Amino acid sequence: EKGLTITQKNGKIYVSMDESLLFASGKTAVEPKGIEALKNLAKVLDQNPDINIMVEGHTDDVPMHGNGDIKDNWDLSVMRATSVTKIILQSSPNISQKRISAAGRGEFFPLDAAKTPEARKKNRRTEIILTPKLDELLKVLGSN
């Protein structure tokens, strides 16, 4: 209800944040309520150094014909993922930059393929994918 959902699949944790929580329409600057949510997430990530972090930006399928830095949905998704990544890193200087990466997925991985306003709203999101460091896991398994 607050624009944030957490799911687990394939051994990974997906923290999905709606566009409405993080961004104004078509913008890449994170809104104040989104900054607070990301700061809270950064606190948790700071305490779990054995987790890698992938930040993925997603858009809807409505073509964006911009000018300047944002020319299309792909640009928008990449820049949003980068904005979120930088806030996480600034919120917790203990998170190594080697643990985190940003990617833009554009409109190519929709949660709902319908061409409705509700489906498009669902598809405009940022996903933060948390993955255990496999090398650390293998060390633990190897020592048993």
C-alpha positions, -999 to 999 in steps of 0.1 A, spaced: 0 0 0 30 23 5 45 15 -29 70 -11 -16 68 -49 -19 93 -76 -10 93 -110 -26 117 -140 -27 124 -161 -57 153 -181 -71 173 -175 -40 171 -138 -43 151 -111 -25 133 -85 -47 125 -52 -31 102 -35 -56 94 2 -53 67 19 -73 74 49 -93 50 69 -72 72 62 -41 104 74 -57 99 97 -87 77 123 -103 65 112 -138 93 113 -163 119 125 -137 151 110 -124 155 129 -91 143 108 -62 114 124 -42 119 130 -4 96 101 7 117 78 -16 149 91 -2 137 82 33 127 47 22 161 42 5 179 54 37 161 28 57 170 1 32 206 12 32 207 7 70 197 -30 65 221 -35 36 249 -20 57 244 -47 83 246 -75 57 279 -72 39 275 -106 23 248 -95 0 253 -81 -35 228 -54 -47 215 -49 -82 193 -18 -88 170 -22 -119 149 6 -133 118 -3 -152 93 18 -172 60 13 -189 55 8 -226 44 43 -235 71 57 -258 90 86 -244 103 111 -270 124 133 -250 153 156 -257 184 164 -237 197 136 -215 165 115 -215 156 105 -251 135 73 -244 124 49 -217 157 31 -218 175 63 -208 149 70 -181 153 36 -166 191 37 -165 192 72 -149 166 62 -123 186 31 -113 217 52 -111 199 78 -89 187 51 -65 222 35 -64 238 68 -55 214 75 -27 220 40 -12 257 46 -13 255 81 1 232 69 29 257 42 40 294 48 34 301 13 47 284 -3 16 312 -11 -8 307 2 -44 319 -33 -55 287 -48 -40 262 -26 -60 254 -21 -96 227 -3 -116 208 -14 -147 181 0 -169 155 -24 -182 133 1 -200 98 -14 -208 112 -49 -217 104 -67 -184 68 -58 -175 50 -73 -145 17 -69 -164 16 -69 -202 -19 -54 -204 -22 -20 -221 -42 -5 -192 -34 24 -169 -33 0 -140 -8 -23 -157 14 5 -168 15 19 -133 25 -15 -120 54 -17 -146 69 17 -136 91 6 -108 126 2 -94 136 -32 -82 165 -38 -58 176 -74 -61 196 -88 -32 218 -118 -39 240 -137 -14 277 -135 -24 282 -170 -38 319 -171 -31 311 -166 6 284 -192 5 308 -217 -12 334 -211 16 308 -219 42 296 -250 24 332 -261 18 341 -259 55 313 -283 65 
